[in-house]
Amino acid sequence: MKSALKGFFWVFLGICSGFSCNKEEQAPFSNPTQIDAYFPLSDFLEQKIENRSGDEVIKTIRFNEEEERVKFIPDTATWRKELDFFFQADINKAALASAYLTKEEGQMLIHSLKPGEKNNIREIKVVKKGGKVSEIGVVAIKDNLFYHSEVYGELAFDENENLSSYSLEGIQKVWFLAGTSLEVQAEVAE
């Protein structure tokens, strides 16, 4: 009985190894969590910040009733931090492959979260003029029993698709605390 079991094991192992020696090779995904179903927001922004590295930015920040105005010259790493909300809003992830409805209306591409789907990014709107991106808008809403947050972000581009301005407006409300508001308006100098 043992020798029959041993024989069966070796035959089974041989059959399995025969299947695994298939000559057809499949290339692995470069990043299995990234997909190309929606507007490539992160890749697009990476290109745009390369073009704007070293340009002066004039930014106004309003936090509740306080206001501050700053001027600075960002490098590529600083641009990534400045536009982090938009980089994080990229919905090209495998888990979201079927979570958004996509529609085109003239020169506008809109990705809207489907009813019943869960994600903080509710909508991404890309507006084009003459075939070039002129504006990108992002709506993010996070809501649970203890916390509510809304952020509206907008990127504006000139006729050469260079980033010309960006803005963020948001409110946050924690259950037991007063709400806070934040507004950022920034212009990129030529």
Secondary structure, DSSP 8 states (H G I E B T S, - for coil): -HHHHHHHHHHHHHHHHHHHT-S------SSTTB--SS--HHHHHHHHHHHHTT--EEEEEEETTEEEEEEE---HHHHHHHTHHHHHT---BGGGTTSEEEEEETTEEEEEE-TT---SEEEEEEEEETTEEEEEEEEEEEE-SSEEEEEEEEEEE-TTS-EEEEEEEEEEEETTS--EEEEEEEEE--
